[in-house]
Amino acid sequence: MYLIVGLGNPEKKYEKTFHNMGYICVGDVAEILGAKFKKTECEASVAEAYVGGEKVIIARPLTYMNNSGRAVKQLMAKYKIAEDKLLVIYDDYDLPKGKVRIRANGSAGTHNGMRSIIGETGLKDFARIRIGIRDEAVDIPIINYVLAEVRKEDYELFMTACKKAGEAAAEFARGTSIEMVMTRFN
């Protein structure tokens, strides 16, 4: 069984912000795998798919970004998800806008949602897909930037990045090793 989590904030006002790249991506994953977000459990909006007989849980935590770990911990416990079957998708200010970077493990970096997941679960050797959001031309504090709406001129760039990340996540859910996913999509 796999758990694919997209980080973001649940209110409509955050829908088109940089911090909701994970939410957008798991929407693409659900579409690719033929799933719909139909239920709420473990403080998350959840979609379920079956790939090759294996269940895939796709989740958007409803806890807000800084408490994402609560939902992830609950889902992992409920579904008995192994660390190597967890994939988290999120925005990353440390990468240039539109860049997709896949890793098998790592630290939280500057991301509070990832800090929450690592802190709540005690895990760090799980796969992650980061979508770069940094724009060198914009000079405002990070907290203001990540909660700002994606500019119209950048919208296509980010939707393309999310689609690529979604395809990579779907490939992971099909049982492809994270190393192979990295080779193909990085």
Secondary structure, DSSP 8 states (H G I E B T S, - for coil): -EEEEE----SGGGTTBGGGHHHHHHHHHHHHHT--EEEEETTEEEEEEEETTEEEEEEEESS-GGGHHHHHHHHHHHHT--GGGEEEEEEEEEEETT-EEEESS---TT-HHHHHHHHHH----SEEEEEEEE-TT--S-HHHHHTSB--GGGHHHHHHHHHHHHHHHHHHHTT--HHHHHHHH-
